[in-house]
Amino acid sequence: MMPFAALAFGTSLITAAAGGVPTLKVEPSCQAAGVEGMIVGRTVESCLNDEKAARDQLTKEWASYSADDKNHCLSMVSTGGSPSYVELLSCLEMSRDAKKIAQERGNDQMQPRQATPKQRKRY
């Protein structure tokens, strides 16, 4: 039996299984998206399909995200409304990519640059 904890953020409830993707209650946001999205063809079913696809992707990649990013993103998607796997996945990917870009920039700055002929000092 896996230990789990329930985290309450506002009116949303997130159940986090130890070491795995938390269970988010996405139905309320999909119900709202279905009502408001009828004009553009967005249905409750399409929203739930997107949430399922995002959860499947999270399940595959969950171990690759840092604990800090997971905690940060879970608190972000749980603030101010119903949580969403799509938003959680987007947050985690952006956090990962931002760190990667910062790391690459840091590596570029650490490598000595070759002086071009115009930059060479003349004595």
C-alpha positions in Angstrom: 0.0 0.0 0.0 1.4 3.4 -1.0 1.4 6.2 1.5 -0.4 9.3 0.4 -1.2 12.7 1.6 -4.0 15.1 0.9 -3.0 18.7 0.3 -5.6 21.3 0.4 -5.1 24.5 -1.6 -8.1 26.8 -1.5 -11.1 24.7 -2.3 -9.2 22.2 -4.4 -8.0 18.8 -3.2 -4.9 17.2 -4.5 -4.0 13.7 -3.5 -0.3 13.0 -3.8 0.9 9.4 -3.9 4.4 9.1 -2.6 6.8 9.4 -5.5 4.1 9.6 -8.2 2.0 12.0 -10.1 -0.6 13.5 -7.8 -4.3 13.0 -8.5 -5.9 16.3 -9.4 -9.6 17.0 -9.5 -9.9 18.4 -13.1 -13.6 17.8 -13.7 -14.8 21.2 -12.4 -12.4 23.1 -14.8 -13.4 20.9 -17.7 -17.1 21.4 -16.9 -16.5 25.2 -17.0 -14.4 24.9 -20.2 -17.2 22.9 -21.8 -19.9 25.5 -21.0 -17.7 28.5 -22.1 -16.1 26.7 -25.0 -19.2 25.7 -26.8 -18.9 28.6 -29.2 -15.4 27.5 -30.3 -16.2 23.8 -30.3 -14.4 23.0 -27.0 -16.3 20.3 -25.1 -16.0 18.7 -21.7 -14.9 15.5 -23.4 -12.1 17.3 -25.3 -10.9 19.0 -22.1 -10.9 15.6 -20.3 -9.0 14.0 -23.2 -6.3 16.8 -23.0 -6.1 16.4 -19.2 -5.6 12.6 -19.6 -2.9 13.0 -22.2 -1.1 15.5 -20.0 -1.4 13.1 -17.0 0.0 10.3 -19.2 3.0 12.4 -20.2 3.6 13.4 -16.6 3.5 9.8 -15.5 6.3 9.0 -18.1 8.5 12.0 -17.1 7.7 12.6 -13.4 11.0 11.3 -12.1 12.9 13.6 -14.3 11.6 16.8 -12.7 13.2 18.2 -9.5 11.3 18.1 -6.2 11.6 21.9 -6.0 9.9 22.3 -9.4 7.2 19.8 -8.6 6.4 21.6 -5.3 6.5 25.0 -7.0 4.3 23.9 -9.9 1.8 22.1 -7.8 1.3 25.2 -5.7 0.9 27.3 -8.8 -1.7 25.1 -10.5 -3.7 24.8 -7.2 -4.0 28.6 -6.6 -7.0 30.4 -7.7 -9.0 27.7 -9.3 -9.3 24.0 -10.2 -5.9 22.3 -10.8 -5.0 21.0 -14.2 -2.6 18.4 -15.5 -2.1 20.5 -18.6 -1.0 23.5 -16.5 1.1 21.3 -14.3 2.9 19.8 -17.3 3.4 23.3 -18.9 4.9 24.7 -15.6 7.3 21.7 -15.2 8.4 21.9 -18.8 9.0 25.7 -18.6 10.9 25.3 -15.3 13.1 22.6 -16.8 13.7 24.5 -20.0 14.5 27.8 -18.1 17.1 26.0 -16.1 18.6 24.4 -19.2 18.8 27.8 -20.9 20.4 29.4 -17.8 22.9 26.5 -17.6 23.8 26.9 -21.3 24.3 30.6 -20.9 26.5 30.0 -17.9 28.6 27.6 -19.9 28.9 30.1 -22.7 30.1 32.8 -20.4 32.7 30.5 -18.8 34.4 29.5 -22.0 37.1 31.9 -23.2 36.3 33.7 -26.4 38.8 33.9 -29.2 39.8 37.4 -30.0 39.0 38.5 -33.5 41.6 40.5 -35.5 39.8 43.7 -34.7 39.8 42.9 -30.9 43.5 42.2 -30.7 45.6 44.9 -29.0 48.4 46.3 -31.0 51.6 47.4 -29.2 
